[in-house]
Amino acid sequence: MRKIITVTLLFIALFQSSTLLAQDLLKSTDLSTLKVDYLSDSDIAKIKAQLQTNNVTIEQAEPMALAKGMSASEFAKLKERLAMPATKTDVVKKDRDDEDKGLEKESGRKQEKIVNTKVKDSINALVFGSELFDNPTLNFEPNLKLATPVNYILGPGDELQVSVYGVQEFNASIPVSVEGKVTIQYVGQIAVSGMTIEAATQKIRNAIAGVYSTVRSGQSQVSVNLTRIRTIKVTLIGSKQPGNYSISSLATVYNALFLGGGPGKNGSYRNIELIRNNKVFTKVDIYNFLVNGDQSDNVGLKDNDVIRIPAYNQRVTLEGQVKRPGIFEMKKGETFTDLLSFASGFNEFAYTASVNVLQKTDKEFKVRDIKSTEFNSYKPLSGDVFRVSKILNRFENRIKIDGAVFRPDTYSFYEGMRISDLIAKADGLKEDAYSNRARIIRLKPDLTTEIVNVNLAKALEGDLEADIGLKKEDIVTVYSILDFVEEYKITIDGEIKKPGVYDYHENLTLNDLLVQAGGLTGSASKRVEVARMIQSEEIDDANSNKAELFNIEITANNNEQLKNFELQPFDVVNIRKMAVYDKPEMVTVNGAVHYAGKYVLAHKKDKIYDVVQRAGGLTSLANVEGVKIKRPIQAKQIEAVESVDLNLGKKDSLQKKLTKKLKEDLKFAIIPVDWKAIVKNQNSNTNVTLFPGDEIEVATFNEGVKVTGNVLLTSEIPYEKGKSFGYYLNAVGGVDNKGWKRKAYIIYPNGKAAVASSFLFIRSYPKVKPGSQIIVPEKPEVKKMSTGEFVSIAGVLASLAGIVIALIR
């Protein structure tokens, strides 16, 4: 046994020496006993830090280590250990140290991070106080920046910072061991568990004074600070998340309740027990904090404390017009006034004279009304449901006046008020007030209404009989004489800048109306017609006129020439246009003419020959077969197409397609011109009269014939005199499989089109001219007859044949 003890002591001594050497690799004088295998990861980390502090690499330290007695094999092991990455334990430790450093930097005190998952309270959502434990920003965590309470009890897991400063210096962070002691170098072990921080500081100071003479003499001072706070265990019973919780030793009851999610479904909020050493230490009423902000019940916790949340004794419900409706827990002896304080009182619409309460008896429900005088004495019973109703939507002293007064509004009514008093409150009658009669709409006792008429003129003159008394809820209406005046209008149209309907005013003249309507246009003539309605009490069958007409002559360039003609209500004024007032209008000449451009139509019946001659005539390059007119399609022409009902059925889109084509695709209509006939005879019907906007196009002579459409090759073939229609189709390879040769047509340079025709099975095609365009359209799709349809038709024909044969027989 003695040998075993000896070997163990030698091993410990060897390990301690290795550790000490590792802690000061560069300063040690003897490294012969260093065993790298015995070094922990933390020892290796300290050697790394030592090398980095002295700015020395492991290669530079090798000769020094070998000179101090370290073997080459041990140094190789050390070099290998230093080259290895940090272990997972070291990383976790480093992260924890970094976290602690950050926390220490922020508060100067460290505490293990406590994480608890919260669950949203859906069961007790209506119970007053439940929202306290659902708010994630409210957690009652202790503030580590505060000074340590003098009554803080130390225990295993705490860490003290012991410092000696002055002549002698010493500084160390010392944890409280599981035995409740702190070990101070050269002083020894001191038991501090169960002591307050104040008592432990005094005990440590006395122990250090026994070793440090300067502390005894007062030349050095001792300070003791709490740098790491221990974690304690508390137990929650009756909470939504009951169980054991690890929390800070500085935590309080509310902190623990928050972590546990607050009371459970039937848990009490007002009779929570804190049990310490198997005895009820205190009872906590959360309502003290919720209603008054009083945290006197929020006491600190100790290790192994138990928080017990019993079931509630009685709960009541408060609904309706209170500021904070919900379910409230009541203590014995509390009254309805206390319940109102929990709910923050009535809101502004509450009926406060009495409160309805639904009570539960042993057998059934019953209803009771609590008067306001009973609020301080009525003690709610468990299960009571209080309903605070809303005040009535009516007024006890309202009266209203509107109409021709200066301040129409709602006013307060008092007994004995008369109509003159109300008009005085409204600052009197306006100038347009109709004083012979005013109307009062009065509410009768059965809530029906009646009308009372008042002579305001007599009432305001002091006639007591006319100055009738008013009642609450009366609505007084003062009429305006403007309400009885008919709204007269007058109309002006024709050559005026702003035609329309205008208000009529007394003494309105024609000059006034002309100026109001912006004045005459430049095309206005001297003739003005005014139509006036005929008014008569009797019907004159001999007079068939519906209106009286006035024909007036004015000077068109002067709006102020008429001074005496007064207008009457509903007159209609028409300013006539000049007989001749046509602005110059133009046509366009393009193509092979000497002077292309725009030309004004100088005569009402200018023809194409006249305008082309003004343009210098056709050039030598002009194609006399290619003269045409492009005439813009007018809006009225499209309207005419739209107005025609083709009776094609609702689903047929032919008419819609035609209208769309006119509006969007075909912006011009082409008029072919036979220029040769015009040159021979200017009275030829092809020498058409031009309209404003017409565009004359003279094509340049082109010897090619363009073939397009459903042909094998779209191309332009040189013109050969005497060649037929088919020659040009064959020149492009003929028609394709979709081409409809029978319907092929040709468009000549002047826009005229010609199609193929047939007579006695002989088909003739139109003559081809230079510059023409041959187009082969596509065959329409024809639905083939199915076998079933063919059989059906054959059956019908067979039946008809049978009938015919039977008739013949």
RAQUI-V322911 format. One record per residue. N is the residue number from 0. PHI is phi in whole degrees, -180 to 180 (none if undefined). BURIAL is 1 if it has 9 or more other C-alpha atoms within 8 Angstrom, else 0. Layout:
# RAQUI-V322911
{{N PHI BURIAL} {N PHI BURIAL}}
This chain:
# RAQUI-V322911
{{0 none 0} {1 -64 0} {2 -65 0} {3 -62 0} {4 -63 0} {5 -63 0} {6 -61 0} {7 -62 0} {8 -64 0} {9 -64 0} {10 -62 0} {11 -64 0} {12 -62 0} {13 -63 1} {14 -64 1} {15 -66 0} {16 -65 1} {17 -63 1} {18 -66 1} {19 -63 0} {20 -65 1} {21 -65 1} {22 -72 1} {23 -141 1} {24 -62 1} {25 -80 0} {26 -90 0} {27 -68 1} {28 -97 0} {29 -136 0} {30 -113 1} {31 -70 0} {32 -93 1} {33 -71 1} {34 -116 0} {35 -66 1} {36 -63 0} {37 -87 0} {38 -80 1} {39 -83 0} {40 -61 0} {41 -67 0} {42 -64 1} {43 -61 1} {44 -63 0} {45 -68 1} {46 -64 1} {47 -58 1} {48 -64 0} {49 -64 1} {50 -65 1} {51 -66 1} {52 -64 0} {53 -89 0} {54 58 0} {55 -123 1} {56 -85 0} {57 -67 0} {58 -68 0} {59 -70 0} {60 -84 1} {61 -60 1} {62 -61 0} {63 -67 1} {64 -67 1} {65 -68 1} {66 -68 0} {67 -89 1} {68 102 1} {69 -77 1} {70 -70 0} {71 -65 0} {72 -67 0} {73 -68 1} {74 -67 1} {75 -64 0} {76 -62 1} {77 -62 1} {78 -64 1} {79 -67 0} {80 -65 0} {81 -69 1} {82 -80 0} {83 -71 0} {84 -69 0} {85 -62 0} {86 -71 0} {87 -59 0} {88 -63 0} {89 -64 1} {90 -64 1} {91 -62 0} {92 -63 0} {93 -62 0} {94 -59 0} {95 -68 0} {96 -65 0} {97 -63 0} {98 -65 0} {99 -65 1} {100 -65 0} {101 -63 0} {102 -68 1} {103 -68 1} {104 -64 0} {105 -77 0} {106 -123 1} {107 79 1} {108 -146 1} {109 -111 1} {110 -155 1} {111 -61 0} {112 -72 0} {113 -110 0} {114 -120 0} {115 -132 0} {116 -84 0} {117 -97 0} {118 -118 0} {119 -63 0} {120 -82 1} {121 -109 0} {122 -77 0} {123 -101 1} {124 -60 0} {125 -93 0} {126 -77 1} {127 -63 1} {128 107 1} {129 -67 1} {130 -67 0} {131 -62 0} {132 -102 1} {133 -106 1} {134 -86 0} {135 -67 0} {136 -85 0} {137 -117 0} {138 -132 1} {139 60 1} {140 -66 0} {141 -67 0} {142 -90 0} {143 -74 1} {144 -81 0} {145 -73 0} {146 -64 0} {147 -67 0} {148 -58 0} {149 -66 0} {150 -96 0} {151 -65 0} {152 -95 1} {153 -77 1} {154 -162 1} {155 -57 1} {156 108 1} {157 -72 1} {158 -134 1} {159 -110 1} {160 -102 1} {161 -102 1} {162 -130 1} {163 -116 1} {164 -138 1} {165 129 0} {166 -67 0} {167 -106 1} {168 -130 1} {169 -157 0} {170 -150 0} {171 -158 0} {172 -96 1} {173 -123 1} {174 -78 1} {175 -84 1} {176 -72 1} {177 -65 0} {178 -83 0} {179 85 1} {180 -121 1} {181 -115 1} {182 -111 1} {183 -109 1} {184 -58 0} {185 70 0} {186 -106 1} {187 113 0} {188 -93 0} {189 -130 1} {190 -80 0} {191 -126 1} {192 -61 1} {193 86 0} {194 -97 1} {195 -72 1} {196 -61 1} {197 -69 1} {198 -68 0} {199 -66 1} {200 -62 1} {201 -64 0} {202 -67 0} {203 -66 1} {204 -62 1} {205 -67 0} {206 -66 1} {207 -67 1} {208 -64 1} {209 -72 1} {210 -107 0} {211 -95 1} {212 -67 0} {213 -70 1} {214 -71 1} {215 -66 1} {216 -84 0} {217 90 0} {218 -75 1} {219 -125 1} {220 -116 1} {221 -119 1} {222 -125 1} {223 -127 1} {224 -126 0} {225 -88 1} {226 -103 1} {227 -132 1} {228 -99 1} {229 -78 1} {230 -102 1} {231 -115 1} {232 -109 1} {233 -129 1} {234 -119 1} {235 -110 1} {236 -123 1} {237 91 1} {238 -87 1} {239 -67 1} {240 -126 0} {241 -68 1} {242 149 0} {243 -92 0} {244 -125 1} {245 -96 1} {246 -138 1} {247 -65 1} {248 -70 1} {249 -92 0} {250 -69 1} {251 -119 1} {252 -61 1} {253 -64 0} {254 -61 1} {255 -67 1} {256 -64 1} {257 -65 1} {258 -64 1} {259 -84 1} {260 82 1} {261 82 1} {262 -59 1} {263 -75 1} {264 -56 0} {265 -111 0} {266 -75 1} {267 -84 1} {268 -102 1} {269 -126 1} {270 -141 1} {271 -82 1} {272 -104 1} {273 -103 1} {274 -103 1} {275 -131 1} {276 57 0} {277 67 0} {278 -132 0} {279 -72 1} {280 -78 0} {281 -160 0} {282 -116 1} {283 -111 1} {284 -115 1} {285 -66 1} {286 -62 1} {287 -61 1} {288 -79 1} {289 -68 1} {290 -91 0} {291 -112 0} {292 72 0} {293 -87 0} {294 -108 0} {295 -64 0} {296 -81 1} {297 -85 1} {298 -83 0} {299 -74 0} {300 -103 1} {301 -126 1} {302 -58 0} {303 72 1} {304 -67 1} {305 -122 1} {306 -107 1} {307 -109 1} {308 -108 1} {309 -78 1} {310 -71 0} {311 -71 1} {312 -88 1} {313 -151 1} {314 -128 1} {315 -131 1} {316 -116 1} {317 -122 1} {318 -123 1} {319 97 1} {320 -87 1} {321 -124 1} {322 -73 1} {323 -139 0} {324 -69 1} {325 163 1} {326 -106 1} {327 -124 1} {328 -98 1} {329 -116 1} {330 -96 0} {331 -63 0} {332 94 0} {333 -79 1} {334 -110 1} {335 -64 1} {336 -62 0} {337 -63 0} {338 -61 1} {339 -62 1} {340 -66 1} {341 -62 1} {342 -88 1} {343 66 1} {344 89 1} {345 -70 1} {346 -89 0} {347 -71 0} {348 -108 0} {349 -76 1} {350 -88 1} {351 -99 0} {352 -68 0} {353 -157 1} {354 -128 1} {355 -89 1} {356 -130 1} {357 -99 1} {358 -108 1} {359 -114 1} {360 -99 0} {361 -67 0} {362 -115 0} {363 -158 0} {364 -93 0} {365 -147 0} {366 -114 0} {367 -139 0} {368 -106 0} {369 -104 1} {370 -74 1} {371 -62 1} {372 -72 0} {373 -100 0} {374 -59 1} {375 -82 0} {376 -116 0} {377 -73 1} {378 -104 0} {379 -59 1} {380 -105 1} {381 -60 0} {382 91 1} {383 -59 1} {384 -121 1} {385 -95 1} {386 -121 1} {387 -99 1} {388 -83 1} {389 -96 1} {390 -65 0} {391 -69 0} {392 -86 0} {393 -154 0} {394 -120 0} {395 -93 0} {396 -148 1} {397 -101 1} {398 -146 1} {399 -133 1} {400 -136 1} {401 -141 1} {402 106 1} {403 -84 1} {404 -124 1} {405 -72 1} {406 -130 0} {407 -66 1} {408 -173 0} {409 -100 0} {410 -128 0} {411 -82 0} {412 -100 1} {413 -136 0} {414 -61 0} {415 93 0} {416 -68 1} {417 -115 1} {418 -63 1} {419 -66 1} {420 -65 0} {421 -68 1} {422 -67 1} {423 -66 0} {424 -63 0} {425 -87 1} {426 66 1} {427 88 1} {428 -82 1} {429 -80 0} {430 -64 0} {431 -92 0} {432 -67 1} {433 -91 1} {434 -87 1} {435 -77 0} {436 -155 1} {437 -132 1} {438 -117 1} {439 -120 1} {440 -95 1} {441 -116 1} {442 -87 1} {443 -82 0} {444 -58 0} {445 -90 0} {446 71 0} {447 -84 0} {448 -115 0} {449 -141 0} {450 -110 0} {451 -120 0} {452 -96 0} {453 -132 1} {454 -92 1} {455 -67 1} {456 -59 0} {457 -71 1} {458 -63 1} {459 -79 1} {460 -83 0} {461 106 0} {462 -73 1} {463 -65 0} {464 -68 0} {465 -78 1} {466 -83 1} {467 -74 1} {468 -77 0} {469 -102 1} {470 -127 1} {471 -62 1} {472 71 1} {473 -65 1} {474 -120 1} {475 -99 1} {476 -119 1} {477 -102 1} {478 -76 1} {479 -112 1} {480 -65 1} {481 -70 0} {482 -68 0} {483 -95 0} {484 -85 0} {485 -71 0} {486 -84 0} {487 -91 1} {488 -127 1} {489 -145 1} {490 -120 1} {491 -133 1} {492 -147 1} {493 101 1} {494 -84 1} {495 -132 1} {496 -69 1} {497 -128 0} {498 -66 1} {499 159 0} {500 -107 0} {501 -124 0} {502 -71 0} {503 -95 1} {504 -126 0} {505 -61 0} {506 69 0} {507 -71 1} {508 -110 1} {509 -64 1} {510 -60 1} {511 -60 0} {512 -68 1} {513 -62 1} {514 -68 1} {515 -63 0} {516 -88 1} {517 91 1} {518 90 1} {519 -77 1} {520 -84 0} {521 -69 0} {522 -92 0} {523 -70 1} {524 -94 1} {525 -81 1} {526 -92 1} {527 -128 1} {528 -116 1} {529 -115 1} {530 -106 1} {531 -126 1} {532 -69 1} {533 -97 0} {534 -115 0} {535 -160 0} {536 -78 0} {537 -122 0} {538 -89 0} {539 -106 0} {540 -65 0} {541 -75 0} {542 -101 0} {543 -94 0} {544 -72 0} {545 -96 0} {546 -150 0} {547 -98 1} {548 -106 0} {549 -125 0} {550 -102 0} {551 -123 1} {552 -105 0} {553 -129 1} {554 -92 0} {555 -64 1} {556 -93 0} {557 -142 0} {558 -88 1} {559 -117 0} {560 -85 0} {561 -105 1} {562 -125 0} {563 -113 0} {564 -81 0} {565 -90 0} {566 -91 1} {567 -119 1} {568 -55 0} {569 70 1} {570 -63 1} {571 -121 1} {572 -106 1} {573 -121 1} {574 -96 1} {575 -78 1} {576 -91 1} {577 -60 1} {578 -61 0} {579 -124 0} {580 -158 0} {581 -114 0} {582 -74 0} {583 -56 0} {584 -123 0} {585 -125 1} {586 -126 1} {587 -119 1} {588 -118 1} {589 -125 1} {590 98 1} {591 -84 1} {592 -124 1} {593 -72 1} {594 -131 0} {595 -71 1} {596 148 0} {597 -99 0} {598 -133 1} {599 -80 0} {600 -77 1} {601 -79 0} {602 -123 0} {603 -65 0} {604 -122 0} {605 -63 1} {606 -107 1} {607 -62 1} {608 -64 1} {609 -63 0} {610 -72 1} {611 -64 1} {612 -65 0} {613 -67 0} {614 -85 1} {615 93 1} {616 80 1} {617 -77 1} {618 -82 0} {619 -68 0} {620 -91 0} {621 -72 1} {622 -96 1} {623 -64 1} {624 -87 1} {625 -119 1} {626 -102 1} {627 -148 1} {628 -119 1} {629 -104 1} {630 -109 1} {631 -60 1} {632 -76 1} {633 -81 0} {634 -63 0} {635 -68 0} {636 -70 0} {637 -66 1} {638 -62 0} {639 -65 0} {640 -67 0} {641 -66 1} {642 -77 0} {643 -81 0} {644 -94 0} {645 -81 0} {646 55 0} {647 -99 0} {648 96 0} {649 -69 0} {650 -87 0} {651 -80 0} {652 -106 0} {653 -61 0} {654 -66 1} {655 -65 0} {656 -65 0} {657 -64 0} {658 -65 1} {659 -62 1} {660 -65 1} {661 -67 1} {662 -76 1} {663 -108 0} {664 -97 0} {665 -91 1} {666 -88 1} {667 -132 0} {668 -106 1} {669 -93 1} {670 -114 1} {671 -67 1} {672 -123 1} {673 -96 1} {674 -67 1} {675 -62 0} {676 -66 1} {677 -66 1} {678 -63 0} {679 -70 0} {680 -145 0} {681 -69 1} {682 -88 0} {683 -61 0} {684 -67 0} {685 -81 1} {686 -83 1} {687 -78 0} {688 -78 0} {689 -87 1} {690 -113 0} {691 -57 0} {692 94 1} {693 -62 1} {694 -127 1} {695 -90 1} {696 -117 1} {697 -114 1} {698 -74 1} {699 -78 1} {700 -61 1} {701 -130 0} {702 -85 0} {703 -88 1} {704 -123 1} {705 -88 1} {706 -119 1} {707 -144 1} {708 102 1} {709 -88 1} {710 -121 1} {711 -70 1} {712 -143 0} {713 -72 1} {714 -157 0} {715 -119 0} {716 -100 1} {717 -59 0} {718 -73 1} {719 -127 0} {720 -62 0} {721 90 0} {722 -75 0} {723 -86 1} {724 -59 1} {725 -66 0} {726 -59 0} {727 -73 1} {728 -67 1} {729 -67 0} {730 -67 0} {731 -103 1} {732 93 1} {733 81 1} {734 -85 1} {735 -86 0} {736 -69 0} {737 -103 0} {738 -72 1} {739 -113 1} {740 -65 0} {741 -62 0} {742 -103 1} {743 -63 1} {744 -140 1} {745 -126 1} {746 -112 1} {747 -81 1} {748 -58 1} {749 -87 1} {750 93 1} {751 -77 1} {752 -118 0} {753 -142 0} {754 -121 1} {755 -70 1} {756 -134 0} {757 -137 0} {758 -146 0} {759 53 0} {760 63 0} {761 -105 0} {762 -97 0} {763 -118 0} {764 -106 1} {765 -66 1} {766 -72 0} {767 -98 1} {768 -124 0} {769 -61 1} {770 82 1} {771 -78 1} {772 -133 1} {773 -96 1} {774 -125 1} {775 -108 1} {776 -77 1} {777 -91 1} {778 -65 0} {779 -71 0} {780 -73 0} {781 -115 0} {782 -72 0} {783 -73 0} {784 -75 0} {785 -77 0} {786 -62 0} {787 -63 0} {788 -65 0} {789 -62 1} {790 -64 0} {791 -63 0} {792 -65 0} {793 -63 0} {794 -65 0} {795 -66 0} {796 -63 0} {797 -64 0} {798 -65 0} {799 -63 0} {800 -63 0} {801 -63 0} {802 -66 0} {803 -63 0} {804 -64 0} {805 -64 0} {806 -66 0} {807 -67 0} {808 -65 0}}
